[in-house]
Amino acid sequence: MVIDMAKKLNTDTIEYDGKEYICAEIPGEVVDWDGYICIGCSSLNQVLYDEEEGYPSSEAQMIDETIWGYLPEENFNLSYKEFVNEVRRNLY
């Protein structure tokens, strides 16, 4: 499969604890992974998991386990190509 790096980044949201957080789904092959991967925003990561206390709920753990990695919110304003480059640079 050839990845079209000129396409627009499609974003979505994940709702947790009454708030929506931005995320994006991209082809996993950009990081040698099968299928698609979900990239969440850093603020979602902060509410889903605490280094000292762990997950605040089973829902938080379930959501976290579906997300391949996290990037700062400003990355979700980048072009698709720039976003993929950030994923490769910071998460791969």
C-alpha positions as semicolon CSV with decimal commas, in nm:
position;residue;x (nm);y (nm);z (nm)
1;M;0,000;0,000;0,000
2;V;0,128;0,345;-0,091
3;I;0,059;0,613;0,168
4;D;-0,066;0,941;0,023
5;M;0,136;1,195;0,220
6;A;-0,044;1,487;0,048
7;K;-0,380;1,402;0,200
8;K;-0,539;1,596;0,484
9;L;-0,506;1,467;0,840
10;N;-0,843;1,336;0,952
11;T;-0,905;1,396;1,319
12;D;-1,173;1,270;1,552
13;T;-1,242;1,293;1,922
14;I;-1,245;1,051;2,212
15;E;-1,479;1,131;2,498
16;Y;-1,367;1,061;2,850
17;D;-1,515;1,184;3,176
18;G;-1,745;1,428;2,997
19;K;-1,474;1,594;2,789
20;E;-1,367;1,543;2,427
21;Y;-1,002;1,497;2,331
22;I;-0,861;1,516;1,979
23;C;-0,712;1,208;1,815
24;A;-0,618;1,087;1,467
25;E;-0,618;0,748;1,302
26;I;-0,339;0,682;1,053
27;P;-0,215;0,375;0,865
28;G;0,003;0,169;1,095
29;E;0,246;0,098;0,817
30;V;0,397;0,444;0,868
31;V;0,559;0,283;1,173
32;D;0,571;-0,078;1,047
33;W;0,248;-0,175;1,225
34;D;-0,045;-0,367;1,077
35;G;-0,381;-0,198;1,032
36;Y;-0,446;0,151;1,161
37;I;-0,316;0,319;1,473
38;C;-0,483;0,581;1,689
39;I;-0,274;0,874;1,809
40;G;-0,420;1,064;2,102
41;C;-0,340;1,406;2,242
42;S;-0,116;1,455;2,545
43;S;-0,394;1,599;2,760
44;L;-0,591;1,274;2,717
45;N;-0,288;1,075;2,827
46;Q;-0,264;1,290;3,140
47;V;-0,623;1,216;3,248
48;L;-0,610;0,847;3,157
49;Y;-0,301;0,751;3,354
50;D;-0,117;0,880;3,659
51;E;0,244;0,765;3,713
52;E;0,190;0,723;4,089
53;E;-0,169;0,601;4,105
54;G;-0,216;0,424;3,772
55;Y;-0,549;0,425;3,591
56;P;-0,835;0,609;3,760
57;S;-1,090;0,364;3,615
58;S;-1,129;0,055;3,399
59;E;-1,272;0,283;3,128
60;A;-0,950;0,488;3,130
61;Q;-0,742;0,173;3,093
62;M;-0,961;0,045;2,809
63;I;-0,927;0,373;2,619
64;D;-0,552;0,392;2,680
65;E;-0,503;0,040;2,548
66;T;-0,658;0,140;2,213
67;I;-0,417;0,430;2,162
68;W;-0,078;0,366;2,001
69;G;0,084;0,685;2,131
70;Y;0,032;1,046;2,232
71;L;0,143;1,379;2,083
72;P;0,089;1,739;2,197
73;E;-0,235;1,900;2,078
74;E;-0,060;2,143;1,843
75;N;0,055;1,850;1,628
76;F;-0,305;1,784;1,525
77;N;-0,303;2,113;1,330
78;L;-0,017;1,993;1,109
79;S;-0,054;1,861;0,758
80;Y;-0,084;1,484;0,724
81;K;0,279;1,455;0,611
82;E;0,408;1,668;0,901
83;F;0,194;1,472;1,149
84;V;0,327;1,138;1,024
85;N;0,680;1,276;1,052
86;E;0,610;1,375;1,413
87;V;0,477;1,028;1,487
88;R;0,788;0,872;1,337
89;R;1,020;1,114;1,517
90;N;0,857;1,102;1,860
91;L;0,679;0,769;1,891
92;Y;0,862;0,520;1,671
